Amino acid sequence: MSVWGKIAGAAAGLAIGGPIGALLGGVAGHFAIDREDHDTPAESQVAFTVGVIALGAKMAKADGVVTVDEVNAFKEVFKVPEGEMKNVARVFNLAKQDVSGFEAYAEQLAAMFKNDEKLLEDVLEGLFHIAKADDTVHPREEEFLRQVAKRFGLSDSHFDYIKARHVVAAKRNPYEVLGIDPSVGNDQLKAHYRKLVADNHPDKLLARGVPPEFITIATEKLAAINESYDAIAKERRI
């Protein structure tokens, strides 16, 4: 079952609670559920997806403008089928109008995934992807994302490490993207790079509960890691 079918199942009765559950309740009547598919909805995938939709909606308010590029980036990250766009839009619009602040959604996700920091990092990666769709991350968007990271329990240095991958490619510091000091030796650099590639393989995201529709995150992340390593390797002639 796709994540969209799982959200439909959750809207029909899975008790997630909190602001995320309230959003699902608000759109429950609009989902068409396939009664022939008896898979149990994956709560983590539902919470992950609806949480990112909600935080993306709240972030849209950060710079006051929702651009076509941002909407298209959202569709790209989520691989949203055309037939599901209306349902996604309902969740997005409800979250945008909701009296709850972004803090409530971020804190619920932090509580649900408190033992899975990597999954919270994946949420932040998706939000960065949407924010930078118009080729820039507005200062207010960056501050919004930093505040989300704090509620996820991520340090400022961890946030800066994630942010480094989402700077315009020509301006990236390859060492910051890899999260490693420029003084590191070649052997340690290679070992660190291999670990990053293994940790960020798409299969690892799926194992953490990231919906397959969200795999663009892993592809983009790996590309930034590979480009940065190649730049350093070329500079060092290794």
Backbone as CSV, one residue per row, in Angstrom:
resi,resn,N_x,N_y,N_z,CA_x,CA_y,CA_z,C_x,C_y,C_z
1,MET,0.849,-1.205,0.000,0.000,0.000,0.000,0.878,1.247,0.000
2,SER,0.548,2.243,-0.822,1.306,3.487,-0.833,1.033,4.266,0.439
3,VAL,1.877,5.263,0.696,1.679,6.074,1.904,0.342,6.800,1.861
4,TRP,-0.144,7.106,0.646,-1.425,7.816,0.536,-2.571,6.919,0.980
5,GLY,-2.477,5.629,0.667,-3.484,4.699,1.150,-3.406,4.531,2.654
6,LYS,-2.194,4.567,3.189,-2.023,4.450,4.634,-2.597,5.660,5.362
7,ILE,-2.425,6.833,4.761,-3.011,8.033,5.360,-4.526,7.916,5.349
8,ALA,-5.062,7.369,4.262,-6.506,7.182,4.195,-6.981,6.263,5.309
9,GLY,-6.237,5.174,5.531,-6.597,4.252,6.589,-6.495,4.914,7.950
10,ALA,-5.471,5.743,8.144,-5.304,6.441,9.416,-6.442,7.415,9.635
11,ALA,-6.827,8.109,8.561,-7.926,9.072,8.677,-9.218,8.372,9.041
12,ALA,-9.306,7.103,8.651,-10.537,6.361,8.911,-10.599,5.795,10.320
13,GLY,-9.506,5.845,11.075,-9.643,5.288,12.416,-8.374,5.079,13.209
14,LEU,-7.182,5.224,12.613,-5.961,5.040,13.386,-5.795,6.194,14.356
15,ALA,-5.652,5.883,15.626,-5.582,6.932,16.657,-4.146,7.398,16.825
16,ILE,-3.786,8.468,16.124,-2.462,9.044,16.276,-2.481,10.127,17.349
17,GLY,-3.569,10.878,17.421,-3.700,11.909,18.444,-2.881,13.152,18.126
18,GLY,-2.960,14.140,19.032,-2.201,15.376,18.872,-2.630,16.168,17.656
19,PRO,-1.856,17.210,17.315,-2.215,18.035,16.156,-2.197,17.270,14.843
20,ILE,-1.311,16.267,14.730,-1.272,15.464,13.505,-2.562,14.662,13.376
21,GLY,-3.006,14.081,14.478,-4.268,13.344,14.464,-5.446,14.242,14.168
22,ALA,-5.392,15.472,14.686,-6.473,16.422,14.430,-6.547,16.762,12.940
23,LEU,-5.396,16.896,12.290,-5.393,17.156,10.847,-6.031,16.003,10.090
24,LEU,-5.654,14.787,10.475,-6.236,13.612,9.820,-7.747,13.581,10.015
25,GLY,-8.192,13.918,11.224,-9.632,13.953,11.480,-10.326,14.982,10.623
26,GLY,-9.629,16.094,10.358,-10.220,17.169,9.579,-10.422,16.829,8.117
27,VAL,-9.655,15.851,7.623,-9.783,15.493,6.200,-10.352,14.093,6.019
28,ALA,-10.705,13.429,7.124,-11.110,12.020,7.057,-12.210,11.770,6.039
29,GLY,-13.174,12.658,5.962,-14.310,12.438,5.070,-13.969,12.553,3.607
30,HIS,-12.760,13.060,3.302,-12.408,13.296,1.895,-11.605,12.151,1.282
31,PHE,-11.086,11.245,2.133,-10.271,10.162,1.596,-11.131,9.026,1.081
32,ALA,-10.747,8.493,-0.067,-11.397,7.292,-0.597,-10.545,6.094,-0.216
33,ILE,-11.095,5.146,0.536,-10.324,4.035,1.068,-10.569,2.769,0.264
34,ASP,-9.484,2.097,-0.075,-9.590,0.829,-0.786,-9.865,-0.276,0.238
35,ARG,-11.073,-0.746,0.304,-11.455,-1.734,1.315,-10.873,-3.115,1.027
36,GLU,-10.339,-3.314,-0.185,-9.786,-4.628,-0.510,-8.373,-4.779,0.027
37,ASP,-7.749,-3.678,0.409,-6.382,-3.733,0.920,-6.451,-3.701,2.436
38,HIS,-6.016,-4.791,3.073,-6.174,-4.903,4.515,-4.873,-4.646,5.268
39,ASP,-3.873,-4.032,4.607,-2.634,-3.702,5.313,-2.947,-2.768,6.474
40,THR,-2.253,-2.979,7.586,-2.391,-2.072,8.717,-1.613,-0.804,8.427
41,PRO,-2.193,0.374,8.579,-1.466,1.601,8.300,-0.211,1.700,9.153
42,ALA,0.897,2.100,8.539,2.160,2.255,9.271,2.142,3.617,9.943
43,GLU,1.994,3.611,11.258,1.831,4.867,11.986,3.005,5.814,11.780
44,SER,4.211,5.270,11.748,5.372,6.147,11.594,5.370,6.830,10.238
45,GLN,4.988,6.093,9.170,4.959,6.686,7.839,3.872,7.746,7.738
46,VAL,2.723,7.465,8.339,1.633,8.438,8.320,2.031,9.701,9.067
47,ALA,2.572,9.532,10.272,2.976,10.687,11.080,4.078,11.473,10.390
48,PHE,5.042,10.750,9.808,6.141,11.392,9.094,5.595,12.261,7.958
49,THR,4.754,11.672,7.129,4.252,12.372,5.950,3.362,13.552,6.314
50,VAL,2.386,13.318,7.195,1.480,14.399,7.581,2.244,15.480,8.352
51,GLY,3.215,15.071,9.148,4.024,16.049,9.874,4.803,16.958,8.949
52,VAL,5.374,16.393,7.896,6.122,17.217,6.938,5.178,18.121,6.148
53,ILE,4.000,17.591,5.775,3.016,18.437,5.086,2.649,19.630,5.981
54,ALA,2.382,19.335,7.266,1.980,20.385,8.196,3.090,21.403,8.407
55,LEU,4.314,20.924,8.622,5.430,21.847,8.841,5.745,22.623,7.557
56,GLY,5.570,21.967,6.405,5.761,22.676,5.137,4.760,23.803,4.989
57,ALA,3.524,23.551,5.437,2.488,24.591,5.380,2.828,25.744,6.311
58,LYS,3.295,25.402,7.497,3.680,26.449,8.456,4.881,27.238,7.936
59,MET,5.810,26.544,7.280,6.985,27.223,6.738,6.604,28.178,5.632
60,ALA,5.536,27.843,4.901,5.074,28.715,3.820,4.733,30.101,4.354
61,LYS,4.350,30.158,5.614,4.030,31.446,6.222,5.283,32.215,6.618
62,ALA,6.414,31.508,6.699,7.629,32.131,7.212,8.082,33.305,6.359
63,ASP,8.054,33.125,5.015,8.454,34.249,4.161,7.239,34.913,3.520
64,GLY,6.046,34.427,3.859,4.820,35.077,3.400,4.416,34.756,1.981
65,VAL,5.222,33.941,1.275,4.914,33.659,-0.135,5.057,32.167,-0.405
66,VAL,4.038,31.569,-1.021,4.124,30.186,-1.467,4.307,30.227,-2.974
67,THR,5.510,29.875,-3.444,5.796,29.965,-4.871,5.409,28.674,-5.584
68,VAL,5.260,28.786,-6.900,4.972,27.604,-7.721,6.109,26.602,-7.585
69,ASP,7.356,27.118,-7.512,8.516,26.237,-7.369,8.427,25.417,-6.089
70,GLU,7.972,26.055,-5.010,7.860,25.342,-3.738,6.790,24.255,-3.818
71,VAL,5.688,24.561,-4.473,4.626,23.569,-4.641,5.140,22.400,-5.474
72,ASN,5.858,22.707,-6.557,6.392,21.648,-7.406,7.437,20.813,-6.672
73,ALA,8.234,21.472,-5.827,9.247,20.748,-5.044,8.577,19.791,-4.081
74,PHE,7.467,20.242,-3.507,6.720,19.382,-2.591,6.228,18.138,-3.330
75,LYS,5.680,18.343,-4.517,5.170,17.226,-5.307,6.312,16.287,-5.702
76,GLU,7.494,16.870,-5.964,8.647,16.075,-6.370,9.127,15.194,-5.220
77,VAL,9.237,15.774,-4.031,9.715,15.014,-2.879,8.773,13.878,-2.551
78,PHE,7.472,14.154,-2.594,6.488,13.171,-2.174,6.013,12.251,-3.282
79,LYS,6.405,12.525,-4.533,5.908,11.724,-5.654,4.385,11.590,-5.565
80,VAL,3.726,12.718,-5.439,2.276,12.718,-5.234,1.550,12.406,-6.547
81,PRO,0.762,11.343,-6.581,-0.032,11.065,-7.783,-1.043,12.194,-7.990
82,GLU,-1.332,12.488,-9.238,-2.268,13.584,-9.521,-3.608,13.367,-8.816
83,GLY,-4.020,12.116,-8.722,-5.300,11.816,-8.092,-5.336,12.081,-6.600
84,GLU,-4.153,12.253,-5.979,-4.085,12.483,-4.533,-3.784,13.932,-4.180
85,MET,-3.526,14.762,-5.189,-3.126,16.139,-4.903,-4.197,16.907,-4.113
86,LYS,-5.468,16.625,-4.391,-6.530,17.335,-3.665,-6.487,17.001,-2.177
87,ASN,-6.227,15.717,-1.854,-6.158,15.316,-0.456,-4.956,15.945,0.244
88,VAL,-3.815,15.972,-0.457,-2.624,16.597,0.110,-2.875,18.084,0.328
89,ALA,-3.530,18.718,-0.644,-3.830,20.152,-0.530,-4.732,20.429,0.662
90,ARG,-5.672,19.505,0.932,-6.565,19.700,2.083,-5.778,19.676,3.386
91,VAL,-4.851,18.709,3.507,-4.019,18.642,4.710,-3.181,19.912,4.836
92,PHE,-2.569,20.317,3.707,-1.715,21.507,3.681,-2.498,22.747,4.103
93,ASN,-3.666,22.931,3.511,-4.456,24.129,3.795,-5.002,24.140,5.213
94,LEU,-5.394,22.968,5.718,-5.860,22.903,7.100,-4.734,23.261,8.073
95,ALA,-3.545,22.752,7.794,-2.401,23.048,8.662,-2.051,24.528,8.619
96,LYS,-2.158,25.107,7.416,-1.818,26.524,7.260,-2.780,27.411,8.050
97,GLN,-4.033,26.969,8.136,-5.056,27.761,8.827,-5.175,27.414,10.310
98,ASP,-4.581,26.282,10.699,-4.730,25.789,12.063,-4.174,26.794,13.071
99,VAL,-4.853,26.926,14.200,-4.385,27.860,15.231,-3.125,27.333,15.909
100,SER,-2.892,26.015,15.839,-1.677,25.461,16.437,-0.454,25.996,15.700
101,GLY,0.579,26.353,16.456,1.818,26.795,15.832,2.623,25.608,15.344
102,PHE,3.690,25.896,14.592,4.537,24.819,14.089,5.157,24.029,15.238
103,GLU,5.311,24.700,16.392,5.937,24.037,17.532,5.202,22.756,17.913
104,ALA,3.866,22.793,17.840,3.071,21.625,18.248,3.353,20.425,17.354
105,TYR,3.470,20.654,16.044,3.752,19.559,15.113,5.177,19.046,15.308
106,ALA,6.127,19.971,15.444,7.524,19.575,15.621,7.709,18.776,16.910
107,GLU,7.046,19.220,17.963,7.189,18.532,19.245,6.527,17.156,19.232
108,GLN,5.410,17.028,18.497,4.780,15.709,18.413,5.678,14.741,17.650
109,LEU,6.263,15.208,16.539,7.174,14.344,15.788,8.394,13.982,16.637
110,ALA,8.916,14.952,17.385,10.073,14.698,18.243,9.753,13.642,19.292
111,ALA,8.534,13.694,19.830,8.123,12.706,20.840,7.935,11.326,20.210
112,MET,7.338,11.285,19.022,7.083,10.002,18.361,8.371,9.321,17.921
113,PHE,9.355,10.126,17.500,10.597,9.568,16.966,11.796,9.904,17.856
114,LYS,11.565,9.950,19.163,12.622,10.367,20.090,13.821,9.423,20.076
115,ASN,13.602,8.187,19.668,14.699,7.220,19.606,15.248,7.058,18.191
116,ASP,14.860,7.946,17.305,15.290,7.831,15.903,15.667,9.218,15.375
117,GLU,16.821,9.697,15.804,17.273,11.027,15.392,17.410,11.138,13.884
118,LYS,17.827,10.037,13.243,18.007,10.054,11.794,16.700,10.345,11.069
119,LEU,15.598,9.819,11.586,14.306,10.047,10.942,13.903,11.513,11.081
120,LEU,14.195,12.116,12.224,13.906,13.538,12.407,14.780,14.370,11.459
121,GLU,16.000,13.911,11.255,16.884,14.576,10.295,16.296,14.496,8.885
122,ASP,15.694,13.349,8.562,15.063,13.184,7.248,13.915,14.179,7.059
123,VAL,13.148,14.413,8.129,12.059,15.399,8.066,12.636,16.763,7.715
124,LEU,13.715,17.131,8.395,14.338,18.435,8.159,14.883,18.540,6.738
125,GLU,15.458,17.435,6.240,15.968,17.422,4.861,14.838,17.721,3.872
126,GLY,13.683,17.105,4.096,12.550,17.329,3.204,12.088,18.766,3.231
127,LEU,12.080,19.372,4.420,11.675,20.772,4.536,12.672,21.696,3.848
128,PHE,13.953,21.381,3.963,14.964,22.182,3.268,14.770,22.086,1.764
129,HIS,14.472,20.896,1.280,14.273,20.701,-0.153,13.154,21.608,-0.662
130,ILE,12.090,21.702,0.111,10.959,22.543,-0.280,11.336,24.023,-0.190
131,ALA,12.021,24.394,0.896,12.368,25.801,1.118,13.272,26.359,0.030
132,LYS,14.186,25.535,-0.462,15.184,26.031,-1.428,14.722,25.900,-2.877
133,ALA,13.468,25.485,-3.080,12.973,25.226,-4.435,13.051,26.446,-5.339
134,ASP,12.952,27.647,-4.747,13.042,28.865,-5.556,14.475,29.384,-5.597
135,ASP,15.435,28.453,-5.385,16.882,28.719,-5.469,17.418,29.555,-4.323
136,THR,16.636,29.737,-3.299,17.143,30.450,-2.122,16.355,30.029,-0.901
137,VAL,17.027,29.980,0.234,16.345,29.758,1.501,16.255,31.114,2.181
138,HIS,15.044,31.627,2.255,14.820,32.948,2.855,15.287,32.925,4.314
139,PRO,15.890,34.036,4.797,16.351,34.078,6.192,15.275,33.665,7.195
140,ARG,14.018,34.038,6.934,12.960,33.654,7.870,12.660,32.156,7.768
141,GLU,12.825,31.593,6.556,12.667,30.149,6.410,13.784,29.417,7.151
142,GLU,15.003,29.944,7.032,16.132,29.321,7.725,15.925,29.355,9.242
143,GLU,15.460,30.480,9.749,15.214,30.578,11.182,14.094,29.621,11.606
144,PHE,13.068,29.507,10.778,11.990,28.555,11.038,12.565,27.141,11.152
145,LEU,13.391,26.769,10.193,13.966,25.424,10.177,14.890,25.201,11.369
146,ARG,15.611,26.236,11.765,16.487,26.122,12.937,15.661,25.875,14.198
147,GLN,14.518,26.541,14.289,13.655,26.355,15.456,13.032,24.958,15.466
148,VAL,12.693,24.442,14.279,12.191,23.069,14.189,13.284,22.104,14.657
149,ALA,14.516,22.332,14.192,15.631,21.461,14.573,15.835,21.445,16.086
150,LYS,15.699,22.603,16.717,15.857,22.673,18.177,14.810,21.821,18.869
151,ARG,13.573,21.864,18.361,12.511,21.065,18.974,12.705,19.577,18.696
152,PHE,13.470,19.271,17.664,13.818,17.881,17.383,14.986,17.423,18.262
153,GLY,15.573,18.370,19.001,16.706,18.023,19.845,18.030,18.024,19.108
154,LEU,18.067,18.638,17.922,19.295,18.706,17.135,20.069,19.966,17.512
155,SER,21.364,19.833,17.679,22.200,20.971,18.062,22.372,21.947,16.899
156,ASP,22.864,23.148,17.209,23.122,24.134,16.154,24.141,23.599,15.151
157,SER,25.157,22.895,15.644,26.178,22.362,14.733,25.579,21.271,13.835
158,HIS,24.665,20.475,14.378,23.989,19.451,13.581,23.124,20.118,12.512
159,PHE,22.442,21.180,12.893,21.624,21.923,11.935,22.499,22.486,10.814
160,ASP,23.645,23.071,11.173,24.530,23.663,10.172,25.069,22.601,9.221
161,TYR,25.290,21.398,9.751,25.755,20.274,8.920,24.701,19.915,7.873
162,ILE,23.433,19.886,8.292,22.342,19.595,7.353,22.200,20.742,6.354
163,LYS,22.232,21.950,6.854,22.077,23.138,6.015,23.134,23.198,4.913
164,ALA,24.358,22.756,5.224,25.475,22.861,4.268,25.161,22.166,2.951
165,ARG,24.379,21.094,3.008,24.055,20.358,1.784,23.038,21.087,0.926
166,HIS,22.361,22.063,1.504,21.276,22.730,0.788,21.642,24.142,0.339
167,VAL,22.926,24.479,0.482,23.428,25.736,-0.078,23.583,25.525,-1.580
168,VAL,23.445,26.571,-2.360,23.652,26.467,-3.810,24.979,25.767,-4.064
169,ALA,24.973,24.781,-4.961,26.125,23.900,-5.162,27.444,24.656,-5.317
170,ALA,27.422,25.748,-6.070,28.654,26.495,-6.323,29.224,27.121,-5.055
171,LYS,28.393,27.280,-4.034,28.836,27.935,-2.797,29.059,26.955,-1.650
172,ARG,28.891,25.667,-1.902,29.036,24.681,-0.844,30.483,24.532,-0.403
173,ASN,30.684,24.355,0.888,31.984,23.972,1.419,31.969,22.450,1.525
174,PRO,32.762,21.741,0.705,32.667,20.278,0.681,32.949,19.619,2.028
175,TYR,33.825,20.224,2.841,34.105,19.651,4.158,32.898,19.784,5.082
176,GLU,32.191,20.907,4.978,30.987,21.093,5.793,29.889,20.120,5.373
177,VAL,29.776,19.876,4.073,28.768,18.936,3.579,29.027,17.539,4.137
178,LEU,30.314,17.157,4.200,30.665,15.837,4.716,30.707,15.817,6.238
179,GLY,30.689,17.000,6.852,30.722,17.060,8.309,32.055,16.616,8.872
180,ILE,33.131,17.042,8.225,34.469,16.599,8.622,35.443,17.770,8.573
181,ASP,36.455,17.737,9.411,37.421,18.840,9.488,38.408,18.775,8.324
182,PRO,38.789,19.918,7.759,39.733,19.933,6.636,41.100,19.325,6.961
183,SER,41.427,19.223,8.249,42.738,18.685,8.636,42.780,17.156,8.628
184,VAL,41.652,16.512,8.374,41.586,15.059,8.432,42.490,14.426,7.379
185,GLY,43.077,13.283,7.725,43.941,12.583,6.790,43.155,11.865,5.710
186,ASN,43.829,11.465,4.656,43.153,10.838,3.516,42.457,9.527,3.879
187,ASP,43.110,8.709,4.691,42.503,7.428,5.059,41.225,7.634,5.865
188,GLN,41.276,8.568,6.816,40.087,8.847,7.625,38.984,9.459,6.769
189,LEU,39.380,10.304,5.831,38.418,10.921,4.909,37.682,9.837,4.121
190,LYS,38.436,8.888,3.577,37.824,7.822,2.780,36.876,6.974,3.629
191,ALA,37.306,6.652,4.848,36.464,5.840,5.728,35.184,6.582,6.102
192,HIS,35.319,7.886,6.365,34.156,8.709,6.719,33.186,8.782,5.541
193,TYR,33.730,8.947,4.356,32.897,9.021,3.148,32.136,7.722,2.932
194,ARG,32.826,6.584,3.069,32.162,5.285,2.871,31.026,5.094,3.874
195,LYS,31.244,5.543,5.120,30.199,5.421,6.142,28.997,6.302,5.805
196,LEU,29.265,7.520,5.325,28.173,8.416,4.942,27.339,7.811,3.821
197,VAL,28.001,7.240,2.838,27.289,6.629,1.713,26.432,5.466,2.204
198,ALA,26.999,4.634,3.080,26.241,3.485,3.606,25.060,3.954,4.448
199,ASP,25.275,4.956,5.293,24.217,5.437,6.194,23.081,6.119,5.446
200,ASN,23.380,6.665,4.266,22.374,7.445,3.547,21.865,6.753,2.290
201,HIS,22.122,5.472,2.194,21.575,4.710,1.077,20.053,4.705,1.193
202,PRO,19.335,4.778,0.063,17.864,4.776,0.111,17.269,3.643,0.942
203,ASP,17.903,2.468,0.923,17.386,1.347,1.712,17.369,1.661,3.203
204,LYS,18.342,2.462,3.657,18.401,2.825,5.076,17.226,3.726,5.438
205,LEU,16.845,4.630,4.531,15.695,5.489,4.791,14.424,4.666,4.901
206,LEU,14.266,3.708,3.994,13.072,2.857,4.020,13.017,2.061,5.318
207,ALA,14.187,1.602,5.781,14.241,0.838,7.026,13.861,1.698,8.229
208,ARG,14.113,3.008,8.125,13.772,3.911,9.234,12.290,4.271,9.235
209,GLY,11.580,3.908,8.172,10.153,4.207,8.122,9.804,5.351,7.204
210,VAL,10.796,5.854,6.446,10.495,6.915,5.478,9.718,6.296,4.320
211,PRO,8.589,6.876,3.937,7.799,6.309,2.834,8.608,6.266,1.538
212,PRO,8.400,5.236,0.705,9.119,5.151,-0.572,8.922,6.397,-1.431
213,GLU,7.762,7.057,-1.284,7.487,8.257,-2.071,8.446,9.402,-1.733
214,PHE,9.167,9.266,-0.622,10.017,10.343,-0.126,11.488,10.099,-0.440
215,ILE,11.748,9.140,-1.319,13.114,8.694,-1.550,13.974,9.744,-2.252
216,THR,13.344,10.779,-2.795,14.103,11.865,-3.418,15.101,12.453,-2.433
217,ILE,14.762,12.461,-1.164,15.660,12.988,-0.136,16.998,12.260,-0.175
218,ALA,16.947,10.923,-0.181,18.172,10.135,-0.163,18.981,10.358,-1.432
219,THR,18.313,10.422,-2.568,19.003,10.618,-3.842,19.744,11.953,-3.867
220,GLU,19.050,13.003,-3.416,19.665,14.328,-3.407,20.815,14.409,-2.395
221,LYS,20.602,13.796,-1.248,21.615,13.819,-0.198,22.884,13.101,-0.643
222,LEU,22.712,11.915,-1.255,23.861,11.163,-1.745,24.612,11.926,-2.831
223,ALA,23.871,12.616,-3.689,24.505,13.390,-4.758,25.396,14.474,-4.171
224,ALA,24.914,15.174,-3.140,25.704,16.233,-2.500,26.942,15.651,-1.833
225,ILE,26.779,14.484,-1.186,27.913,13.823,-0.526,28.956,13.411,-1.569
226,ASN,28.509,12.801,-2.649,29.433,12.341,-3.691,30.157,13.508,-4.360
227,GLU,29.413,14.568,-4.661,30.028,15.737,-5.301,31.084,16.367,-4.398
228,SER,30.781,16.440,-3.110,31.718,17.056,-2.171,32.966,16.199,-2.008
229,TYR,32.783,14.886,-1.903,33.950,14.006,-1.780,34.810,14.088,-3.044
230,ASP,34.163,14.084,-4.203,34.909,14.154,-5.465,35.727,15.441,-5.548
231,ALA,35.142,16.552,-5.066,35.856,17.832,-5.092,37.088,17.783,-4.205
232,ILE,36.951,17.190,-3.023,38.086,17.089,-2.110,39.134,16.127,-2.663
233,ALA,38.688,14.987,-3.202,39.602,13.994,-3.757,40.402,14.589,-4.912
234,LYS,39.740,15.389,-5.728,40.437,16.028,-6.852,41.463,17.015,-6.353
235,GLU,41.081,17.774,-5.325,41.998,18.773,-4.754,43.225,18.084,-4.127
236,ARG,42.994,16.929,-3.493,44.076,16.202,-2.824,44.791,15.218,-3.742
237,ARG,44.230,15.017,-4.939,44.784,14.079,-5.910,44.858,12.662,-5.344
238,ILE,43.716,12.237,-4.795,43.667,10.873,-4.257,42.630,10.047,-5.031
